[in-house]
Amino acid sequence: MAVAEHLGISRDAAAMRVARDASGVSAPDDQGKGGDLMPRTTTPISKLPSGKYRVRFRDGDGRQRKATFATRREALAFLESTKVAVRQGTYVSADRGRQKLSAFIDEWVAVQD
């Protein structure tokens, strides 16, 4: 008996369930809430036309972020380490240290004296 028939769902739904289970992201509860970083309706890692892999995740503030990697292995490693950091509250966004070039120049000029 096919998996879809056994579960009483369509073939497409069964294929999506298998793909999600392989991704390692936990399933949400019955109300559609929960999950680790992204809703289960999306796959957190996707292959781009360039051959690179994009990881989508939610940061500690709940904002959706994305990062791109050369290999799927790198993307998976990043996703797993990010999940742990978000859960532990140690995640720091790469945007956190950003500043405008004009502000940087002003600081640099001030210390050149």
PAGU-655325 format. One line per 10 residues: number of its first residue (from 1); their letters; for each residue y, z negated, x negated of N, C-alpha, C, O. Coordinates in Angstrom, 1 decimal. Atoms other than C-alpha are relative to their C-alpha. Example, Ala and Ser with C-alpha at 12.3 -4.5 7.8 and 13.67 -1.06 7.14 Angstrom:
<sites>
1> as> -1.2:0.0:-0.9:-4.5:-7.8:-12.3:1.2:0.0:-0.9:1.2:-0.7:-1.9; -1.1:0.0:0.9:-1.1:-7.1:-13.7:1.1:-0.8:0.8:2.2:-0.9:0.3;
</sites>
This chain:
<sites>
1> mavaehlgis> -1.2:0.0:-0.8:0.0:0.0:0.0:1.2:0.0:-0.9:1.3:-0.8:-1.9; -1.2:-0.1:0.7:3.4:0.9:-1.3:0.9:-1.2:0.1:0.8:-1.9:1.1; -0.8:1.2:-0.1:5.9:-1.8:-2.1:1.0:0.0:1.2:1.1:-1.0:1.9; -0.9:-0.1:-1.1:8.4:-0.5:0.5:-0.7:-0.3:1.3:-0.2:-1.1:2.1; 0.8:0.3:-1.2:5.7:-0.6:3.2:-0.3:-1.4:0.1:-0.3:-2.0:1.2; 0.4:1.4:0.0:4.5:-4.0:2.2:1.2:-0.9:0.4:1.0:-1.9:1.1; -1.2:0.8:-0.2:8.1:-5.4:2.3:0.6:0.4:1.4:1.5:-0.4:1.9; -0.5:-0.4:-1.3:8.9:-3.5:5.5:1.5:0.5:-0.2:2.3:0.3:0.7; -1.3:-0.6:0.3:12.0:-1.8:3.9:-0.1:1.4:-0.4:-1.2:1.9:-0.7; 0.0:-1.5:0.4:13.0:1.8:3.0:-0.4:0.1:-1.5:-0.3:-0.9:-2.2;
11> rdaaamrvar> 0.3:-0.2:1.4:11.9:3.3:-0.3:1.2:-0.2:-0.9:1.1:-0.7:-1.9; -1.2:0.2:0.8:15.5:3.4:-1.5:0.4:-1.5:-0.2:0.7:-1.9:-1.3; -0.3:1.4:0.1:16.0:-0.3:-0.7:-1.0:-0.6:-1.0:-0.6:-1.5:-1.8; 1.0:0.6:0.9:12.7:-1.1:-2.6:0.4:0.4:-1.4:0.2:-0.4:-2.3; -0.3:-0.4:1.3:13.8:1.0:-5.6:1.2:-0.8:-0.5:1.3:-1.2:-1.7; -1.2:0.8:0.4:17.2:-0.8:-5.7:-0.4:-1.4:-0.3:0.1:-2.0:-1.2; 0.5:1.4:0.2:15.4:-4.2:-5.4:-0.7:-0.1:-1.4:-0.5:-1.0:-2.1; 0.7:0.0:1.3:13.2:-3.3:-8.4:1.0:0.1:-1.1:0.8:-0.6:-2.1; -1.0:-0.2:1.1:16.1:-2.1:-10.5:0.9:-1.3:-0.1:1.1:-1.6:-1.3; -0.8:1.3:0.1:18.1:-5.3:-9.7:-0.8:-1.1:-0.6:-0.3:-1.8:-1.4;
21> dasgvsapdd> 0.8:1.0:0.6:15.2:-7.5:-10.5:-0.2:0.2:-1.5:-0.2:-0.7:-2.3; 0.2:-0.3:1.5:14.8:-5.7:-13.9:1.3:-0.3:-0.7:1.2:-0.6:-1.9; -1.2:0.2:0.7:18.5:-6.3:-14.6:0.2:-1.5:-0.4:1.0:-1.8:-1.3; -0.1:1.4:0.3:18.0:-10.1:-14.7:1.0:-0.8:0.7:1.2:-2.0:0.4; -1.0:0.7:-0.7:20.8:-11.0:-12.4:-0.6:-0.7:1.2:-1.4:0.0:2.0; 0.6:0.8:-1.1:19.8:-13.7:-9.9:0.4:0.5:1.4:1.6:1.0:1.5; -0.3:-0.5:-1.3:19.7:-12.9:-6.2:0.9:-1.0:0.7:0.8:-2.2:0.5; -0.8:0.9:-0.8:22.3:-14.3:-3.8:-0.8:-0.7:1.1:-1.9:-0.3:1.3; 0.7:0.7:-1.1:21.4:-16.6:-1.0:0.0:1.0:1.3:0.6:2.1:1.2; 0.1:-0.9:-1.1:20.8:-15.2:2.5:1.3:0.4:0.7:1.3:1.4:1.4;
31> qgkggdlmpr> -1.3:-0.3:-0.6:24.4:-15.2:3.5:0.8:1.1:-0.8:1.9:1.4:-0.5; -0.6:-1.1:0.9:25.2:-12.6:0.7:1.0:-0.6:-1.0:1.8:0.1:-1.6; -0.8:0.7:1.0:27.0:-15.2:-1.4:-0.8:-0.4:-1.2:-2.0:-0.4:-1.2; 0.7:0.5:1.1:26.2:-16.4:-4.8:-0.3:1.1:-1.1:0.5:2.0:-1.2; 0.2:-0.9:1.1:24.6:-14.5:-7.7:0.7:-0.6:-1.2:1.5:-1.5:-1.1; -0.6:0.5:1.2:25.6:-15.0:-11.2:1.5:0.4:-0.2:2.4:-0.4:-0.2; -1.4:-0.5:0.4:28.6:-12.8:-12.0:0.4:1.1:1.0:1.6:1.3:1.1; -0.4:-1.1:-0.9:28.5:-9.8:-9.6:-0.9:-0.1:1.3:-2.0:-0.6:1.2; 0.8:-0.1:-1.2:27.3:-9.3:-6.0:-1.2:0.9:-0.3:-1.2:1.8:-1.1; 1.2:-0.8:0.3:23.8:-7.9:-5.9:0.0:1.4:0.5:-0.9:2.2:0.3;
41> tttpisklps> -0.1:-1.4:-0.4:25.0:-4.7:-4.3:0.4:0.9:-1.1:0.4:2.1:-0.9; -0.4:-0.8:1.1:26.1:-3.5:-7.7:-0.9:-0.4:-1.2:-1.4:-1.5:-1.3; 0.7:0.2:1.2:24.3:-3.1:-11.0:1.0:-0.3:-1.1:1.9:0.5:-1.2; -1.0:0.4:0.9:26.2:-4.9:-13.7:0.1:0.9:-1.3:1.1:0.9:-1.9; 0.0:-0.9:1.1:25.2:-2.3:-16.4:-0.2:1.4:0.5:-1.1:1.6:1.2; 0.2:-1.4:-0.4:25.7:1.4:-15.9:0.2:0.9:-1.2:1.0:0.6:-2.1; -0.2:-1.0:1.1:25.4:4.4:-18.2:1.1:1.0:0.3:1.1:1.5:1.4; -1.1:-0.9:-0.2:28.5:6.5:-18.6:-0.4:1.4:-0.5:-1.4:1.5:-1.2; 0.3:-1.4:0.4:28.5:10.3:-19.0:0.1:0.2:-1.5:-0.6:1.0:-2.1; -0.1:-0.1:1.5:29.5:9.7:-22.7:-1.2:-0.5:-0.7:-1.4:-0.3:-1.9;
51> gkyrvrfrdg> 1.1:0.5:0.6:26.2:8.0:-23.2:0.1:-1.5:-0.3:-0.9:-2.2:-0.7; -0.3:1.5:0.2:27.8:4.5:-23.6:-0.4:-0.7:1.2:-0.6:-0.1:2.3; 0.4:0.8:-1.1:27.0:1.6:-21.4:1.2:-0.9:0.4:1.8:-1.5:-0.5; -1.1:0.9:-0.5:29.6:-0.3:-19.2:-0.6:-1.2:0.7:-1.6:-1.1:1.5; 0.4:1.3:-0.6:29.1:-3.9:-18.3:1.1:-0.5:0.9:2.3:-0.6:0.4; -1.0:0.6:-0.9:30.9:-5.3:-15.3:-0.4:-1.4:0.3:-1.5:-1.7:0.5; 0.3:1.4:-0.2:31.2:-9.0:-14.9:1.2:-0.7:0.5:2.3:-0.1:0.6; -1.1:0.8:-0.5:33.4:-11.7:-13.4:0.3:-1.2:-1.1:-0.6:-1.8:-1.6; -0.3:1.1:1.0:35.3:-14.1:-15.7:0.1:-1.3:0.7:-0.2:-1.4:1.8; -0.1:1.4:-0.6:35.9:-17.8:-15.2:0.9:-0.2:1.2:0.7:-1.1:2.0;
61> dgrqrkatfa> -0.9:0.0:-1.1:38.7:-17.1:-12.8:-0.4:0.8:1.2:0.3:0.9:2.2; 0.5:-0.8:-1.1:36.6:-14.8:-10.7:0.5:1.5:0.0:0.2:2.3:0.9; -0.5:-1.4:0.1:38.4:-11.6:-11.8:-1.1:0.9:-0.6:-1.8:0.5:-1.5; 1.0:-1.0:0.6:36.2:-8.5:-12.4:0.5:0.5:-1.3:1.7:0.9:-1.4; -0.3:-0.5:1.3:36.2:-7.4:-16.0:-1.1:1.0:-0.3:-2.1:1.1:0.3; 1.0:-1.0:0.4:34.4:-4.6:-17.8:0.1:0.1:-1.5:1.2:-0.1:-2.1; 0.0:-0.2:1.4:33.4:-3.9:-21.4:-1.0:1.2:-0.2:-1.9:1.4:0.6; 0.8:-1.2:0.3:31.8:-0.8:-23.0:-0.7:-0.2:-1.3:-0.2:-0.7:-2.3; 0.8:0.1:1.2:29.0:-0.7:-25.6:-0.8:1.2:-0.3:-1.0:2.1:0.6; 0.7:-1.2:0.5:27.1:1.9:-27.6:-1.4:0.0:0.5:-2.0:1.1:0.8;
71> trrealafle> 1.4:0.1:-0.4:23.6:0.7:-26.6:-0.2:-0.9:1.2:0.6:-1.9:1.4; 0.4:0.9:-1.1:22.0:-0.9:-23.6:-0.3:-1.4:-0.5:0.0:-2.4:0.2; 0.4:1.3:0.6:20.7:-3.7:-25.8:1.3:-0.8:-0.3:1.3:-2.0:0.0; -1.3:0.7:0.3:24.3:-4.6:-26.9:0.6:-0.4:1.3:1.1:-1.5:1.5; -0.6:0.4:-1.4:25.4:-4.5:-23.2:-0.7:-1.2:0.6:-0.1:-2.0:1.1; 0.7:1.1:-0.6:22.6:-6.8:-22.1:0.3:-1.3:-0.8:0.4:-2.3:-0.1; -0.3:1.2:0.8:23.3:-9.2:-25.0:1.3:-0.6:0.4:1.5:-1.8:0.5; -1.4:0.4:-0.4:27.0:-9.3:-24.1:-0.1:-0.7:1.4:0.5:-1.7:1.6; 0.0:0.5:-1.3:26.2:-9.8:-20.4:-0.6:-1.4:0.1:-0.1:-2.3:0.7; 0.7:1.3:0.1:23.8:-12.7:-21.1:0.9:-1.1:-0.6:1.0:-2.2:-0.1;
81> stkvavrqgt> -0.8:1.0:0.7:26.1:-14.5:-23.5:1.3:-0.3:0.9:1.7:-1.4:0.9; -1.1:0.2:-0.9:29.0:-14.0:-21.0:-0.3:-0.9:1.1:0.4:-1.7:1.6; 0.5:0.8:-1.1:27.0:-15.4:-18.2:0.0:-1.5:-0.4:0.4:-2.4:0.4; 0.1:1.3:0.5:26.3:-18.5:-20.2:1.4:-0.6:-0.2:1.6:-1.8:0.2; -1.3:0.5:0.3:29.9:-18.9:-21.3:0.8:-0.3:1.3:1.5:-1.3:1.4; -0.7:0.3:-1.3:31.2:-18.6:-17.7:-0.5:-1.2:0.6:0.2:-2.0:1.1; 0.6:1.2:-0.7:28.7:-21.1:-16.4:0.4:-1.3:-0.7:0.6:-2.3:-0.1; -0.4:1.2:0.7:29.6:-23.6:-19.2:1.5:-0.2:0.0:1.9:-1.3:-0.5; -1.5:0.1:0.0:33.3:-23.0:-18.8:0.6:0.2:-1.3:1.8:-0.2:-1.6; -0.5:-0.3:1.4:33.7:-21.8:-22.4:0.5:1.4:-0.1:0.9:1.8:-1.2;
91> yvsadrgrqk> -0.4:-1.4:0.1:34.5:-18.2:-21.6:1.5:0.1:-0.2:2.3:-0.5:0.5; -1.4:-0.3:0.3:37.8:-17.0:-23.1:0.3:1.5:0.1:-0.4:2.3:-0.6; -0.2:-1.4:-0.2:39.2:-13.7:-22.0:0.7:0.6:-1.2:1.5:0.0:-1.9; -0.6:-0.7:1.1:40.1:-11.1:-24.6:1.5:0.2:0.2:2.3:0.3:-0.8; -1.4:-0.2:-0.3:43.5:-10.7:-22.9:0.8:-1.3:-0.3:2.0:-1.2:-0.3; -0.7:1.2:0.2:44.4:-14.3:-23.6:1.0:0.0:-1.1:2.0:-0.6:-1.0; -0.9:0.0:1.2:45.9:-13.6:-27.0:1.0:1.1:0.0:1.7:1.3:-1.0; -0.9:-1.1:0.0:47.8:-10.6:-25.9:1.5:-0.4:0.1:1.8:-1.4:0.7; -1.5:0.2:-0.2:51.6:-10.4:-26.3:0.7:1.3:-0.2:0.1:2.3:-0.8; -0.7:-1.3:0.1:54.2:-7.7:-26.2:0.4:0.2:-1.4:0.6:-0.7:-2.2;
101> lsafidewva> -0.3:-0.3:1.4:55.0:-5.9:-29.4:1.4:-0.5:-0.3:1.6:-1.0:-1.4; -1.4:0.5:0.3:58.7:-6.9:-29.1:0.0:-1.4:-0.3:0.7:-1.9:-1.2; 0.1:1.4:0.3:57.8:-10.5:-29.0:-0.7:-0.3:-1.3:-0.2:-1.2:-2.1; 0.6:0.1:1.3:55.5:-10.1:-32.0:1.0:0.3:-1.1:1.1:-0.4:-2.1; -1.0:-0.4:1.0:58.3:-8.4:-33.9:1.0:-1.1:-0.2:1.4:-1.4:-1.3; -0.9:1.1:0.1:60.7:-11.1:-33.1:-0.5:-1.2:-0.8:0.2:-1.8:-1.6; 0.6:1.1:0.8:58.3:-13.8:-34.4:-0.1:0.4:-1.4:0.1:-0.4:-2.3; 0.3:-0.5:1.4:57.5:-11.7:-37.5:1.3:-0.1:-0.8:1.4:-0.5:-1.9; -1.3:-0.1:0.6:61.2:-11.2:-38.3:0.5:-1.5:-0.3:1.1:-1.7:-1.4; -0.5:1.4:0.2:61.9:-15.0:-37.9:-0.7:-0.6:-1.1:-0.1:-1.5:-1.8;
111> vqd> 0.7:0.7:1.2:59.3:-16.0:-40.5:0.2:0.8:-1.3:-0.3:0.3:-2.3; -0.2:-0.8:1.2:60.4:-13.3:-43.0:1.2:-0.6:-0.8:1.4:-0.1:-2.0; -1.2:0.5:0.7:63.5:-15.3:-44.0:-0.3:-0.8:-1.2:0.6:-1.3:-1.8;
</sites>
